[in-house]
Structures are given as C-alpha cells and as structure tokens.
Amino acid sequence: MTLEFPAFALSPEHDALRESVRALADEKIAPHAAKVDQAAEFPQEAHDALVKADLHAIHIPEGYGGAGGDAIATAIVIEEVARACASSSLIPAVNKLGTVPLLLAASEEVKQRYLPPVARGEAMFCYALSEPEAGSDAASMKTRAVRDGDSYVLNGVKRWITNAGVSRFYTVMAVTDPAAGSAGISAFVVESGDQGFSFGAPEHKLGIKGSPTRELYFDDCVIPAGRMIGEEGSGFRTALATLDHTRITIAAQALGIAQGALDYATGYVKERRQFGKAIAEFQGIQFMLADMAMKLEAARQLTYAAAARSERAMQGEHVPDLTFMSSACKCFASDVAMEVTTDAVQLLGGYGYVSDYPVERMMRDAKITQIYEGTNQIQRVVMARQLLGRS
C-alpha cells in the first residue's frame, strides 16, 4: 500500500475560520466549561452560540440550508471548540456523525425532510450503532426491524449513544434479515417522539460529562418504511462508510483537547517559579513542551490530510486510502491527546491534579477519544487489514 502525502497548507478561508471559531469559543464557551463538567449538564450556552454563528453543523450542504463547509472546515470547528470544552465539541461532531449516513445513502426525500432542521439549528442528530453485546463487533447487533406493511417495527437496545435525549433525530442500525449476517442490517431514521422509543438514565462518566450518554430502548417502535436510509440490507456498509469520515472528527476533537492543555501548561510554566526562576527555564521542562508540541503538530497534519481525502470522497471521488488515513489520524491524534494532557498535569504538579485548574478535566476528556468510534486497538486492526489487503 502506497500512501501519498502532498504538501499541505490551509487556505486563507480556513485560517480565517479558525480565528473566528477560537474567538467565539474563548468568549462564549470556555467560561462555562468547568461548570458544564462539574454539573454534568448539557452545554446549552455553547449550543446557542454555535447555532447563532452557524457552526453547529457546518458540514451540511447549502442545498439543504447548511453552511456547506468542507471536511477540513468541520475539523477546524470541532478542534477549536474542543480546545475550550470537549463536551461542547460533540455538538458539531455528533451532528455530522448522525447525518453522514443520510448524505451518503438516503433518498432525496429523506434528506430534504431531516437535513434542513439540523442546518437551521432546530434539531440535533445522533448515531446508534453499538449495543450492550455489540461494541467493537458491531455486526453482531440484535436490534430487530420487522416489516409490517408500510412500516417497520423496531425492538432492541442501543448503548453508548452520545447526545441521546437532547437530540431529536437518530440514525439507527437494525437487523432486517437475521440470516444474511452484516448484509441483513438496515439503517433508519427514528424521531424522539416516536411511540415505543425511550431513553435510559444518563451514564456517569469519567469525562465529556456535559454530553449526555444514554441507552435507547425500542419496544414495538413503529416507524414508516420511508424512513429507511438507503436500500434494505445496506445499513452496515453505510455505517462503516460513515465512520471513515467521522473518525476524523474524533481526531479533531483530540487535537483541540491537547492544544488546550498545551496552551495552559505553557502559560503556567512561564509564571510558576521554583529555585529562584520560572520553571520554563529548566531544560527538562522545555524538552517536555517541545515533545508535546511536536507530536501535536504531527497529529494535526495527519488529521488535515485525512480530512482532505474525506472531502474528495464526499464529492464522489474514489479515495482508496481514506479508510487507512481516517483510522490512522484518529488513533494517532487520540494517543497524542492522552500523552499531552497527562504531561500537562505533570507540568502543573499538584495543581494539575485538582479541579481548580482545567488540565485535569482535559486529561479525563482525552481518554474517550481513544475509545469511541472504534477503539484504538480496532483502528490498528483496520489499518493492518488495509495494508495487507493492498500489499
């Protein structure tokens, strides 16, 4: 497998977008981040600010009332919001996760019905693939969808659903033909008000506490057949294709968390004095900062290169290394985020271990980026299969 890494630089439009998102995040989102974490409450202030600035779902095409931002623009938005508050960055990230299946496979009727409300900020979208016994092995899901005339009846449970309960729409994968294996899985849009659809209690989590994570319950939930996304039996292929695009958003979130920790730690070591001078003057501290920044920039370049490929694929181009690149950037960026945030806590010493300072929150938030949308162990399996399959 040959990978090509062309010289890469952001456009002036992307640079301007970063400046505007960072200013908004610093002013409207960062001041609430600690409270959102401590109270485990949905970041409504961040949501309202993102909607007002048309940054809550920047990826939705203009034809559906969206801003029409490309994949790199979406990554920048998520990165800059995550730098201030990881929970808030899941608003644009999960809106993309939930709607990419529609953009890839849904009928025009389904797109026209569900994408404009999200573009207007009237609704958010979730993605429901995992189940209690189907996490990394998502194809072993048990949720069933049985045809009944012009409807399907859903029964089952979905677990680990980000922003569940606050979102209005849900992309749900369910088995329509048990005998067909993964080829018997179909995708549907479920609405929060559908009869027979309910939510479990919010999970108590290590990090991203402001983003509710809940189970979804389907008890004879009847939905119109017209809400199927794509053809019957195509749902699992759509799910995997979606993750090729959205793993990049998790990499972007990891970048933002790491950048926030690096920025705070850099400012701290300039001010903290020991042995008669700022600790930033000690070479050991300087080496730590250099390594943190070096790895973060490497992860950023890999993520943007993957995002550029994602955009080409969304425009209909065949991009054979997209799967490898999206797994690589998610895996590498999240590992870097965990390392950088841990080092940031170390640089602050005892202060880094208490909630009065934000780096302990950032360290807790970073951990999930190594787990969701495919654990980093699974990402390495995906990358290896890509390499061996094309060798």
Salt bridges, closest charged atoms under 4 A:
ASP26 OD1 - ARG83 NH1 3.17
GLU27 OE2 - LYS28 NZ 3.89
ASP37 OD2 - ARG364 NH2 2.78
GLU41 OE2 - LYS35 NZ 2.64
GLU45 OE2 - HIS32 ND1 3.96
GLU45 OE2 - LYS35 NZ 3.54
ASP48 OD1 - HIS47 ND1 3.33
ASP70 OD1 - HIS14 NE2 3.17
GLU79 OE2 - ARG18 NH1 3.52
GLU79 OE2 - ARG300 NH2 2.85
GLU80 OE2 - ARG18 NH1 2.66
GLU80 OE1 - ARG22 NE 2.75
GLU122 OE2 - ARG120 NE 2.86
GLU131 OE2 - LYS158 NZ 2.92
GLU191 OE2 - ARG113 NH2 3.04
GLU191 OE2 - ARG227 NE 3.89
ASP194 OD2 - ARG227 NH1 2.68
GLU215 OE2 - ARG159 NE 2.58
ASP244 OD1 - ARG247 NH2 2.55
ASP263 OD2 - ARG83 NE 2.88
GLU297 OE1 - ARG300 NH1 2.96
GLU317 OE2 - ARG312 NH2 3.04
ASP321 OD2 - ARG309 NE 3.03
ASP335 OD2 - ARG380 NH2 2.93
GLU339 OE2 - LYS295 NZ 2.41
GLU360 OE1 - ARG364 NE 2.96
